[in-house]
Amino acid sequence: MMSADWMKALADAFSVHFPQFSHEPYFEECFTHHVEERHADESLAVTQIVLRERPQLLSETLRDAKMMAEALDGVWSGLDRVVLDARRRVLLGVKHGRFSTAGLRHRVQLAAGGKSPFPAAGAR
């Protein structure tokens, strides 16, 4: 079930940094009581009823379903960009739009093939 998988993936991703995130009341209820699965079953049942009664709505229904799928894909793409940008900033040592000393040192090490061109702290 895509929506349940989406919720689980979101909770798991946040739980890496906030261990109690997936145990917050909203997520706990969703996972324990299979709320997303129930909503999906109910949505499919209602859609089937409507399309049985009014088959002329099939093309509009499919168009709208495609629009929703594309919107969700946009949400995931946006979240991917946020995560990739955050990862890039950590690797480069960017803090508030500026490079940190540690980040610059890391970039120099990467450029030098993983070896630091600087002597170890305290070494002469």
C-alpha positions in Angstrom: 0.0 0.0 0.0 1.7 3.1 -1.2 0.4 5.6 1.4 1.2 3.3 4.3 4.7 2.7 2.8 5.1 6.5 2.4 4.1 7.1 6.0 6.5 4.4 7.3 9.4 5.7 5.1 8.8 9.2 6.4 8.6 8.1 10.0 11.7 5.9 9.6 13.7 8.8 8.0 12.8 11.2 10.8 13.5 8.5 13.5 17.1 8.5 12.5 17.5 11.9 14.1 14.4 11.8 16.4 14.1 8.3 17.7 10.6 8.8 19.2 9.1 10.3 16.0 7.4 7.1 14.8 5.9 6.6 18.3 4.2 10.0 18.3 0.4 9.6 18.8 -0.4 10.4 15.2 2.0 7.9 13.6 1.4 5.3 16.4 -2.3 5.4 15.7 -1.8 5.2 11.9 0.5 2.2 12.2 -1.3 0.3 14.9 -4.8 0.7 13.6 -3.8 0.6 9.9 -5.5 3.9 9.2 -3.8 4.4 5.8 -4.8 1.0 4.6 -8.4 1.5 5.7 -8.6 4.9 4.0 -7.3 3.3 0.7 -9.8 0.5 0.9 -12.6 3.0 1.5 -11.5 5.3 -1.3 -11.3 2.4 -3.8 -14.8 1.2 -2.7 -16.3 4.6 -3.1 -14.6 5.1 -6.5 -16.0 1.7 -7.7 -19.5 2.7 -6.6 -19.3 6.0 -8.4 -17.9 4.6 -11.6 -20.5 1.8 -11.6 -23.3 4.4 -11.4 -21.6 6.9 -13.6 -19.1 5.3 -16.0 -18.8 8.5 -18.0 -16.6 9.8 -15.1 -13.9 7.3 -15.8 -11.7 9.6 -17.9 -12.0 12.5 -15.4 -11.2 10.1 -12.5 -8.1 8.7 -14.3 -7.0 12.3 -15.1 -7.4 13.4 -11.5 -5.6 10.2 -10.2 -2.7 11.0 -12.5 -2.6 14.6 -11.2 -2.5 13.4 -7.7 0.3 10.9 -8.5 2.3 13.6 -10.1 1.8 15.9 -7.1 3.0 13.2 -4.8 6.0 12.5 -7.0 6.7 16.3 -6.7 6.6 16.1 -2.9 9.1 13.2 -2.9 11.3 15.0 -5.4 11.3 18.1 -3.2 12.1 16.0 -0.1 14.9 14.4 -2.0 16.3 17.8 -3.0 16.2 18.9 0.7 18.0 15.8 1.9 20.6 15.9 -0.9 21.2 19.6 -0.2 21.6 18.9 3.5 24.0 16.1 2.8 26.0 18.2 0.5 26.2 21.0 3.1 27.4 18.6 5.7 30.0 17.1 3.5 31.2 20.6 2.4 31.0 22.0 5.9 28.5 24.7 5.0 27.0 26.5 8.0 24.4 29.2 7.4 25.6 29.8 3.9 29.3 29.8 4.9 32.0 27.2 4.8 33.3 26.0 8.2 37.0 25.4 8.8 36.3 21.6 9.2 34.4 21.6 5.9 37.1 23.4 4.0 39.7 21.0 5.5 37.5 18.0 4.4 37.3 19.5 0.8 41.0 19.9 0.7 41.5 16.3 1.9 39.1 15.0 -0.8 41.0 17.0 -3.5 44.3 15.6 -2.2 43.1 12.0 -2.6 42.0 11.6 1.0 45.3 12.7 2.6 45.5 16.0 4.5 48.1 18.4 3.2 48.1 20.0 6.6 50.3 18.7 9.5 48.4 17.1 12.4 47.5 19.4 15.2 50.4 20.0 17.5 52.9 18.3 15.1 55.9 20.3 13.7 
